[in-house]
Amino acid sequence: SAGTVLFERTVKRLDQPGWKFDGSLMAGSFGRNDQVADIRAGTPDYYVQGTATRSDQNDYKDGDGRAVHSAFNRWSTSGAVGWTPDNDTRVELSAARSDGQAAYADRTVDGSRFDRENYGFKFEKNHLSATLEKIEAQAFRNYVDHVMDSYSLRAGGNPAGMMAAMNPDRTTTGGRIVGTFNLSGAKQLKAGVDAQSNEHTNRMGAAPGLMGAYDAKPRVEDASFRNYGLFGELVYLPGERDKFIVGLRVDDWNAQDKRATITIGMSTPANPTSGKERSDTLGSGFGRYEHDLAGVPATFYAGFGHTERFPDYWELISASKESVGTLSAFDSNPEKTDQLDAGMVYKNDKLSASVSGFYSKVSDYLMVQQNYVKPALMGPGTRTTTVVRNVGATTWGGEASLSYALAATWKADATLAYVHGDNDTDGTALAQLPPLEGRLGLTYDNKVWAVGSLLRLVSEQDRFDASKGNIVGQDIGRTGGFGVFSVNGAYRAGKGAQITAGIDNLFDKSYAEHISRGGSAVTGFTTTTRVNEMGRNLWLKANFKFD
């Protein structure tokens, strides 16, 4: 199942004209260098804000000294202008632009363009009346122009006949309006509507300058998505120690398959769902109860949720994905999840602890399966392909954490997490789940100097289902356990400056995560079963603040 996380910047109205700057510089192993700058200036009535970031790294080496095709560079800029005529009103216009390149060790192409642009508008008004506490409105437009090719970031490129590129793009427009209402009887309601539309196009071809160059071809629409949503969340406080939270959401989805043909290997058969349009009305909701224990600094909580998720572009449309019965996955069912969760949080002056657990049943889980055997496109025989299947699944798991102040300047931390999943339809383990993981940390901090250490312990994962997974990746096989030890330190030079340094993977351990991708053959690099993680990594970072 999936959800959306909204990251929103909190903007406080200035009491008087002024400015503020936050920045950082970082250098590390394998040529890593990052720069971040954020500046805000204004008066009580107006403000401007600008942010710029840049990050660059060469190919890293794993713990065995083998280079991994992983170099990248990326940059981003954003700006905003705002009007704050009083403490309860804000109007903001914003824009952002970013791009980058990334080498991939798990496939035959690299990302040579990630050109993104965003334009946004926001309006906030607080304390409109005794009942209407707040109203928020926003609108946005995003555009992504992405290129993946087989030559730009490969040493020596590729022969002209193998210099291929794919150039999808996506335009997303949408908006959201939400109001916060103070109701009688210690209740608060947030309710609103949102809408979003997506237009996808694609084109493929040879490198620029060659016959059949992709950038000389017209873009061809392959899909469109549209969604209207209605949502609400009610918080009720019946007493000092109790809280009830209830939320509901209804989505009206529409999607259209605009592909005339489907590319399967060297063949381009007709698309059986070409021009087809589908609509689904999906409902989601949750309920949660929280109780502060009497005489104990602890809170107990329990909740139940139901979500219905519409398949995304990569499950319905993207290349090389079929259904079991046809050449198109466009008719895949929405995914439905029912989940119970419960836990407790405890905190006093020295000890902080938490424990939580969940149990969920998933109907029509959207599973992506490679190497699925189907009849040959022409004539007798069979072929293998990648399909999207709806299966039933059960997952359960838990997490526990503990933090204890050994002294005024010393603190110890520990966490443990585990998740178990079953593919109920196939009678196998549910693919793409992490193994048991624990972390142990020890920190010294006297407010000027700080040092810390972290030991990450991950067990083997022998519950897998090869060739099955999701749009991110598929299981490869069993994964061995590993332990990684890292250290760090910091010096606070004053109110506006801090220097931090560290060594990640201090003992240069060679390892790969279970949820990883298989290594691909890249000229000049060793092919591994999985893409190995970074070996010993030294880094140094400086943070600055001025106002």
C-alpha positions as CSV (number, residue, x, y, z in Angstrom):
1,S,0.0,0.0,0.0
2,A,1.1,3.6,-0.4
3,G,0.5,7.1,0.8
4,T,1.5,10.7,0.2
5,V,3.7,12.7,2.5
6,L,3.4,16.5,2.3
7,F,6.5,18.5,3.2
8,E,5.6,22.1,4.0
9,R,7.9,24.9,5.0
10,T,6.7,26.9,8.1
11,V,7.0,30.6,7.5
12,K,6.9,32.9,10.5
13,R,6.0,36.6,9.9
14,L,9.0,38.9,10.6
15,D,8.6,41.2,13.5
16,Q,10.9,43.8,11.9
17,P,13.0,44.1,8.7
18,G,15.8,41.5,8.6
19,W,17.5,38.6,6.9
20,K,18.6,35.1,7.7
21,F,21.1,32.8,6.0
22,D,21.7,29.0,6.4
23,G,24.4,27.2,4.5
24,S,26.6,24.1,4.5
25,L,29.6,22.7,2.8
26,M,30.5,19.0,2.8
27,A,33.4,17.0,1.4
28,G,33.9,13.3,1.5
29,S,35.4,10.1,0.0
30,F,35.0,9.4,-3.7
31,G,35.0,13.0,-4.6
32,R,31.8,13.8,-2.7
33,N,31.2,17.5,-2.4
34,D,27.9,19.3,-1.5
35,Q,26.9,22.9,-1.1
36,V,23.6,24.3,0.3
37,A,22.6,27.9,0.7
38,D,19.3,29.2,1.9
39,I,18.5,32.9,2.4
40,R,15.4,34.8,3.5
41,A,14.9,38.5,3.8
42,G,12.0,40.8,4.2
43,T,9.8,43.1,6.3
44,P,6.7,42.3,8.4
45,D,4.7,42.7,5.2
46,Y,6.8,41.1,2.5
47,Y,9.6,38.5,2.2
48,V,11.7,36.8,-0.4
49,Q,13.4,33.4,-0.1
50,G,16.0,31.6,-2.2
51,T,17.6,28.2,-1.9
52,A,20.3,26.6,-4.0
53,T,21.8,23.1,-3.6
54,R,24.5,21.2,-5.5
55,S,25.8,17.6,-4.9
56,D,28.5,15.7,-6.8
57,Q,30.2,12.3,-6.3
58,N,32.4,10.0,-8.4
59,D,32.0,6.2,-8.6
60,Y,32.4,4.8,-5.1
61,K,34.1,1.6,-4.1
62,D,32.7,-1.2,-2.0
63,G,34.4,-2.8,0.9
64,D,36.4,-5.1,-1.3
65,G,37.8,-2.2,-3.3
66,R,35.6,-2.8,-6.4
67,A,34.4,0.3,-8.2
68,V,30.6,0.7,-8.5
69,H,29.1,2.6,-11.5
70,S,27.4,5.2,-9.3
71,A,28.7,8.7,-10.1
72,F,26.2,11.5,-9.9
73,N,25.7,15.2,-9.9
74,R,22.6,17.2,-9.2
75,W,21.6,20.8,-8.5
76,S,18.4,22.6,-7.6
77,T,17.3,26.2,-7.1
78,S,14.1,27.5,-5.7
79,G,12.6,30.9,-4.9
80,A,9.6,32.4,-3.3
81,V,8.0,35.8,-2.7
82,G,5.4,36.3,-0.1
83,W,3.0,38.9,1.3
84,T,2.1,38.8,5.1
85,P,-0.1,41.9,5.8
86,D,-0.8,40.6,9.3
87,N,0.0,37.7,11.6
88,D,-2.9,35.6,10.2
89,T,-2.5,36.0,6.4
90,R,0.1,34.7,4.0
91,V,0.1,34.7,0.2
92,E,3.1,33.1,-1.6
93,L,4.3,32.6,-5.2
94,S,7.1,30.1,-5.7
95,A,9.2,28.5,-8.5
96,A,11.9,25.8,-8.5
97,R,14.2,24.2,-11.1
98,S,16.6,21.2,-10.8
99,D,18.5,18.8,-13.0
100,G,21.2,16.1,-12.6
101,Q,22.8,12.9,-13.9
102,A,23.2,9.5,-12.3
103,A,25.1,6.4,-13.3
104,Y,23.3,3.1,-12.6
105,A,25.1,-0.2,-11.8
106,D,21.8,-2.2,-12.0
107,R,20.8,-1.6,-15.7
108,T,22.0,-1.0,-19.2
109,V,21.2,2.7,-19.2
110,D,21.9,5.7,-17.0
111,G,19.9,8.8,-16.1
112,S,21.5,11.7,-18.2
113,R,18.7,14.2,-17.6
114,F,16.3,14.9,-14.6
115,D,15.1,18.3,-15.7
116,R,12.4,19.5,-13.3
117,E,10.5,22.7,-12.9
118,N,7.8,23.7,-10.5
119,Y,5.5,26.7,-10.0
120,G,3.3,27.1,-7.0
121,F,0.8,29.4,-5.3
122,K,-0.2,29.3,-1.6
123,F,-2.8,31.2,0.5
124,E,-3.3,30.9,4.3
125,K,-5.7,32.7,6.5
126,N,-6.0,32.0,10.3
127,H,-8.6,32.9,12.9
128,L,-11.4,33.8,10.5
129,S,-14.1,33.2,13.1
130,A,-14.7,31.3,16.3
131,T,-15.6,28.3,14.2
132,L,-13.4,28.6,11.1
133,E,-9.8,28.4,12.5
134,K,-7.9,28.3,9.3
135,I,-8.2,28.0,5.5
136,E,-5.4,26.9,3.2
137,A,-5.3,26.9,-0.6
138,Q,-2.6,26.0,-3.0
139,A,-2.1,25.3,-6.7
140,F,0.9,23.9,-8.6
141,R,2.3,22.9,-11.9
142,N,5.2,20.4,-12.2
143,Y,7.1,19.4,-15.3
144,V,9.7,16.6,-15.6
145,D,11.8,15.9,-18.7
146,H,13.8,12.7,-18.1
147,V,16.4,11.0,-20.4
148,M,17.9,7.6,-19.9
149,D,20.5,6.5,-22.4
150,S,23.2,3.9,-22.9
151,Y,26.1,6.2,-23.8
152,S,26.4,9.5,-21.9
153,L,27.8,8.2,-18.7
154,R,29.4,4.9,-19.9
155,A,33.2,4.8,-20.2
156,G,34.0,5.0,-23.9
157,G,30.3,5.3,-24.8
158,N,28.7,2.5,-26.8
159,P,29.0,1.6,-30.5
160,A,26.7,3.9,-32.7
161,G,24.3,1.0,-33.3
162,M,23.8,0.6,-29.5
163,M,23.5,4.3,-28.6
164,A,19.8,4.3,-27.6
165,A,17.8,6.8,-25.5
166,M,14.4,7.0,-23.8
167,N,12.9,10.4,-23.2
168,P,9.6,10.3,-21.2
169,D,8.1,13.5,-19.7
170,R,5.3,14.3,-17.4
171,T,3.2,17.4,-16.7
172,T,1.3,17.5,-13.4
173,T,-1.1,20.2,-12.4
174,G,-3.3,20.3,-9.3
175,G,-4.6,22.1,-6.3
176,R,-5.8,21.7,-2.7
177,I,-8.2,23.6,-0.4
178,V,-8.5,22.6,3.3
179,G,-10.3,24.2,6.2
180,T,-9.8,23.8,9.9
181,F,-13.0,24.1,12.0
182,N,-13.4,24.3,15.8
183,L,-16.5,22.4,16.7
184,S,-18.3,22.2,20.0
185,G,-17.3,19.7,22.6
186,A,-13.5,19.8,22.2
187,K,-13.6,18.7,18.5
188,Q,-11.6,19.9,15.6
189,L,-12.3,19.1,12.0
190,K,-10.1,19.4,8.9
191,A,-11.9,19.0,5.6
192,G,-11.0,19.7,2.1
193,V,-10.8,18.8,-1.6
194,D,-7.9,18.3,-3.9
195,A,-7.4,17.5,-7.6
196,Q,-4.5,16.4,-9.8
197,S,-4.0,15.6,-13.5
198,N,-1.0,14.0,-15.2
199,E,-0.1,13.9,-18.8
200,H,2.6,11.5,-19.9
201,T,4.5,11.4,-23.2
202,N,7.4,9.3,-24.4
203,R,9.8,9.0,-27.3
204,M,12.8,6.7,-28.0
205,G,15.6,6.7,-30.5
206,A,19.3,7.0,-31.2
207,A,21.7,9.5,-29.8
208,P,21.5,13.1,-31.1
209,G,23.2,13.5,-34.4
210,L,22.6,9.9,-35.5
211,M,19.9,8.6,-37.8
212,G,16.7,8.2,-35.8
213,A,17.8,10.6,-33.1
214,Y,15.3,10.7,-30.2
215,D,15.3,14.5,-29.9
216,A,14.3,14.8,-33.5
217,K,11.2,12.8,-33.0
218,P,7.8,14.1,-31.8
219,R,6.6,13.3,-28.4
220,V,3.7,10.8,-28.3
221,E,1.2,10.7,-25.5
222,D,1.0,7.3,-23.8
223,A,-1.2,7.9,-20.8
224,S,-3.2,10.4,-18.8
225,F,-4.4,10.3,-15.2
226,R,-6.9,12.5,-13.3
227,N,-8.0,12.4,-9.7
228,Y,-10.5,14.3,-7.6
229,G,-10.4,13.8,-3.8
230,L,-12.6,14.7,-0.9
231,F,-11.2,14.2,2.7
232,G,-11.8,15.0,6.3
233,E,-10.2,14.4,9.7
234,L,-11.9,14.8,13.0
235,V,-10.0,15.1,16.4
236,Y,-12.0,14.7,19.6
237,L,-10.7,15.2,23.1
238,P,-13.3,13.8,25.5
239,G,-10.9,14.3,28.5
240,E,-7.4,15.3,29.6
241,R,-5.9,11.9,28.8
242,D,-7.9,10.7,25.8
243,K,-7.9,11.5,22.1
244,F,-9.9,10.0,19.2
245,I,-8.9,10.7,15.6
246,V,-11.1,9.6,12.6
247,G,-10.3,10.2,9.0
248,L,-12.1,9.6,5.7
249,R,-11.1,10.1,2.1
250,V,-12.9,9.4,-1.2
251,D,-11.0,9.6,-4.6
252,D,-12.5,9.6,-8.1
253,W,-9.8,8.3,-10.5
254,N,-9.7,8.3,-14.2
255,A,-7.0,7.0,-16.5
256,Q,-6.7,6.5,-20.3
257,D,-4.3,4.3,-22.2
258,K,-3.1,6.2,-25.2
259,R,-0.6,3.7,-26.5
260,A,-1.3,2.3,-30.0
261,T,1.3,-0.4,-29.8
262,I,3.3,-2.1,-27.1
263,T,7.0,-2.8,-27.4
264,I,7.9,-6.4,-26.5
265,G,11.6,-7.1,-27.3
266,M,12.0,-6.4,-31.0
267,S,8.2,-6.6,-31.6
268,T,5.5,-3.9,-31.5
269,P,2.2,-5.7,-31.4
270,A,-1.1,-3.8,-31.2
271,N,-2.1,-2.6,-27.7
272,P,-5.3,-4.5,-26.7
273,T,-6.3,-1.6,-24.4
274,S,-5.4,1.2,-26.8
275,G,-7.8,4.2,-26.2
276,K,-9.4,2.5,-23.2
277,E,-10.6,4.7,-20.4
278,R,-11.2,3.4,-16.8
279,S,-12.7,5.1,-13.8
280,D,-12.7,4.0,-10.1
281,T,-14.1,5.5,-7.0
282,L,-12.0,4.5,-4.0
283,G,-12.6,5.0,-0.3
284,S,-10.1,5.1,2.6
285,G,-10.4,5.7,6.3
286,F,-8.9,5.3,9.7
287,G,-9.7,5.5,13.3
288,R,-7.1,5.9,16.2
289,Y,-7.4,6.1,20.0
290,E,-4.7,7.5,22.2
291,H,-4.7,7.4,26.0
292,D,-2.2,9.0,28.4
293,L,-1.8,6.7,31.4
294,A,-2.5,8.0,34.9
295,G,0.6,8.6,37.0
296,V,2.9,7.3,34.3
297,P,4.6,9.4,31.5
298,A,3.3,7.0,28.8
299,T,0.8,7.0,26.0
300,F,-1.0,4.0,24.6
301,Y,-2.5,4.1,21.1
302,A,-4.4,1.7,18.8
303,G,-5.8,2.2,15.3
304,F,-7.4,0.6,12.3
305,G,-7.2,1.7,8.7
306,H,-8.5,0.8,5.3
307,T,-6.9,2.2,2.1
308,E,-7.6,1.7,-1.5
309,R,-4.8,2.6,-3.9
310,F,-5.2,3.2,-7.7
311,P,-2.4,1.6,-9.7
312,D,0.2,4.2,-10.8
313,Y,1.8,4.8,-14.2
314,W,4.6,2.3,-13.6
315,E,2.1,-0.5,-12.8
316,L,-0.4,0.2,-15.6
317,I,1.5,1.7,-18.5
318,S,5.3,1.5,-18.3
319,A,7.2,-0.5,-20.9
320,S,7.7,-4.3,-20.7
321,K,4.8,-4.9,-18.2
322,E,1.9,-7.1,-19.2
323,S,-0.9,-8.8,-17.4
324,V,-1.2,-12.6,-17.0
325,G,-3.9,-12.8,-19.7
326,T,-3.1,-9.9,-22.1
327,L,-0.2,-7.8,-23.4
328,S,-1.4,-4.9,-21.3
329,A,-1.5,-4.4,-17.5
330,F,-4.0,-1.5,-17.8
331,D,-6.9,-3.4,-16.3
332,S,-5.0,-4.2,-13.0
333,N,-7.2,-3.9,-10.0
334,P,-6.7,-1.2,-7.3
335,E,-4.9,-2.4,-4.2
336,K,-6.9,-2.6,-0.9
337,T,-5.3,-2.8,2.6
338,D,-6.8,-3.3,6.0
339,Q,-4.4,-2.8,8.9
340,L,-4.5,-2.9,12.7
341,D,-1.7,-1.2,14.7
342,A,-1.0,-0.6,18.4
343,G,1.8,0.7,20.5
344,M,3.0,2.6,23.5
345,V,5.4,5.5,24.0
346,Y,7.1,6.2,27.4
347,K,9.3,9.2,28.3
348,N,10.8,10.7,31.4
349,D,13.9,12.7,32.2
350,K,16.3,9.8,31.5
351,L,14.4,7.2,29.6
352,S,12.6,7.3,26.3
353,A,11.1,4.0,25.0
354,S,8.5,3.0,22.4
355,V,7.1,-0.3,21.1
356,S,4.6,-0.7,18.2
357,G,3.2,-3.5,16.1
358,F,0.9,-4.0,13.1
359,Y,-1.0,-6.6,11.2
360,S,-2.4,-6.1,7.7
361,K,-4.3,-8.0,5.0
362,V,-3.9,-6.8,1.5
363,S,-6.4,-7.6,-1.3
364,D,-5.2,-7.3,-4.9
365,Y,-1.7,-6.5,-3.9
366,L,0.0,-5.1,-7.0
367,M,2.9,-7.5,-7.6
368,V,5.5,-7.2,-10.4
369,Q,6.8,-10.6,-11.5
370,Q,9.7,-11.1,-13.9
371,N,10.4,-14.2,-15.9
372,Y,6.7,-15.1,-16.2
373,V,6.2,-17.8,-18.9
374,K,3.6,-16.9,-21.6
375,P,2.9,-18.3,-25.1
376,A,5.2,-17.0,-27.9
377,L,3.8,-13.9,-29.8
378,M,4.0,-15.9,-33.0
379,G,4.0,-19.6,-33.6
380,P,4.5,-22.4,-31.1
381,G,6.7,-22.1,-28.0
382,T,6.9,-19.9,-25.0
383,R,8.6,-16.7,-23.9
384,T,9.3,-15.0,-20.6
385,T,8.1,-11.5,-19.7
386,T,7.3,-9.2,-16.8
387,V,3.7,-9.1,-15.6
388,V,1.7,-7.2,-13.1
389,R,-0.5,-9.5,-10.9
390,N,-3.0,-8.9,-8.2
391,V,-2.4,-11.3,-5.3
392,G,-3.6,-11.6,-1.7
393,A,-1.0,-10.8,1.0
394,T,-0.6,-10.7,4.8
395,T,2.0,-8.7,6.6
396,W,2.8,-8.2,10.3
397,G,5.7,-6.7,12.2
398,G,6.9,-4.5,15.0
399,E,9.5,-2.0,16.1
400,A,11.0,-1.2,19.5
401,S,13.3,1.7,20.5
402,L,15.1,2.7,23.7
403,S,17.1,5.8,24.6
404,Y,18.7,6.1,28.1
405,A,20.7,9.0,29.5
406,L,23.6,7.3,31.3
407,A,24.8,10.7,32.6
408,A,24.3,14.4,31.8
409,T,26.5,14.1,28.7
410,W,26.2,10.4,27.8
411,K,23.2,8.7,26.0
412,A,22.7,5.1,24.7
413,D,20.2,4.2,22.0
414,A,18.9,0.9,20.7
415,T,16.3,0.0,18.1
416,L,14.9,-3.3,16.7
417,A,12.6,-3.7,13.7
418,Y,11.1,-6.7,12.0
419,V,8.4,-7.3,9.3
420,H,7.0,-10.6,8.0
421,G,5.0,-11.1,4.9
422,D,3.2,-13.9,3.0
423,N,2.0,-14.1,-0.6
424,D,-1.3,-15.8,0.2
425,T,-2.2,-16.5,-3.4
426,D,1.1,-18.3,-4.3
427,G,1.7,-19.7,-0.9
428,T,5.2,-18.1,-0.7
429,A,7.0,-15.4,1.2
430,L,6.0,-11.9,0.2
431,A,8.9,-10.5,-1.8
432,Q,10.9,-7.3,-1.2
433,L,10.7,-7.2,2.6
434,P,13.7,-6.3,4.8
435,P,15.2,-8.7,7.3
436,L,15.4,-8.3,11.1
437,E,17.5,-5.2,11.9
438,G,18.9,-3.7,15.1
439,R,20.9,-0.6,15.9
440,L,23.0,0.3,18.9
441,G,24.2,3.9,19.5
442,L,26.3,5.7,22.1
443,T,26.7,9.5,22.2
444,Y,28.7,12.0,24.2
445,D,27.5,15.6,24.0
446,N,28.6,18.5,26.3
447,K,26.9,21.1,24.0
448,V,30.3,22.2,22.6
449,W,31.9,18.9,21.6
450,A,30.0,15.7,20.6
451,V,31.1,12.2,19.5
452,G,28.9,9.3,18.6
453,S,29.0,5.8,17.3
454,L,26.4,3.6,15.6
455,L,26.4,-0.2,15.1
456,R,23.9,-1.4,12.5
457,L,23.2,-5.2,12.6
458,V,21.2,-6.8,9.9
459,S,20.3,-10.5,9.9
460,E,20.2,-12.8,6.9
461,Q,17.0,-12.8,4.8
462,D,16.1,-16.4,3.8
463,R,12.4,-15.5,3.2
464,F,12.3,-14.5,-0.5
465,D,10.5,-15.2,-3.7
466,A,12.8,-14.8,-6.6
467,S,11.7,-12.7,-9.6
468,K,8.8,-11.2,-7.7
469,G,8.4,-7.8,-6.1
470,N,7.1,-4.4,-7.0
471,I,8.0,-1.5,-9.3
472,V,11.1,-0.7,-7.3
473,G,12.7,-4.2,-7.7
474,Q,12.3,-8.0,-7.4
475,D,13.8,-10.5,-5.1
476,I,17.1,-12.1,-6.3
477,G,17.6,-14.8,-3.6
478,R,18.9,-15.2,-0.1
479,T,20.9,-12.4,1.5
480,G,23.6,-12.8,4.1
481,G,23.6,-10.8,7.3
482,F,26.1,-8.0,8.0
483,G,27.2,-5.4,10.6
484,V,28.3,-1.9,9.9
485,F,30.0,0.4,12.4
486,S,30.2,4.2,12.0
487,V,31.5,7.0,14.1
488,N,31.0,10.8,14.0
489,G,32.0,13.9,15.9
490,A,30.9,17.6,16.1
491,Y,32.2,20.9,17.3
492,R,29.9,23.9,17.9
493,A,32.0,26.9,17.3
494,G,29.3,29.3,18.4
495,K,25.7,30.2,17.8
496,G,26.1,30.2,14.0
497,A,28.7,27.6,13.2
498,Q,29.1,23.8,13.6
499,I,31.7,21.4,12.2
500,T,30.9,17.7,11.9
501,A,32.9,14.8,10.7
502,G,32.5,11.1,10.5
503,I,33.6,7.7,9.1
504,D,30.8,5.6,7.8
505,N,31.4,1.8,7.5
506,L,34.6,2.2,9.6
507,F,35.8,-1.4,9.0
508,D,35.3,-1.2,5.2
509,K,32.7,-4.0,5.2
510,S,31.6,-5.4,1.8
511,Y,27.8,-5.9,1.8
512,A,24.6,-5.4,-0.1
513,E,21.1,-4.7,1.2
514,H,18.4,-7.4,0.7
515,I,16.2,-4.8,-1.0
516,S,18.6,-4.0,-3.7
517,R,18.9,-4.4,-7.5
518,G,20.9,-7.0,-9.4
519,G,24.2,-5.9,-10.8
520,S,24.4,-5.3,-14.6
521,A,27.3,-5.7,-16.9
522,V,29.0,-2.3,-17.3
523,T,32.2,-2.0,-19.2
524,G,35.2,-1.5,-16.8
525,F,33.3,-2.6,-13.7
526,T,32.9,-5.9,-11.9
527,T,29.4,-7.4,-12.1
528,T,28.1,-8.4,-8.7
529,T,25.0,-10.4,-7.7
530,R,23.6,-7.3,-6.1
531,V,24.7,-3.7,-6.2
532,N,27.1,-3.5,-3.2
533,E,26.9,-0.5,-0.8
534,M,29.7,2.0,-0.2
535,G,32.9,0.9,1.6
536,R,34.7,3.1,4.1
537,N,33.5,6.7,3.7
538,L,35.1,9.7,5.4
539,W,33.2,13.0,5.4
540,L,33.5,16.5,6.8
541,K,30.7,19.1,7.0
542,A,30.4,22.7,8.0
543,N,27.1,24.4,8.8
544,F,26.7,28.2,9.0
545,K,23.9,30.4,10.2
546,F,23.8,34.2,10.0
547,D,21.0,36.7,10.8
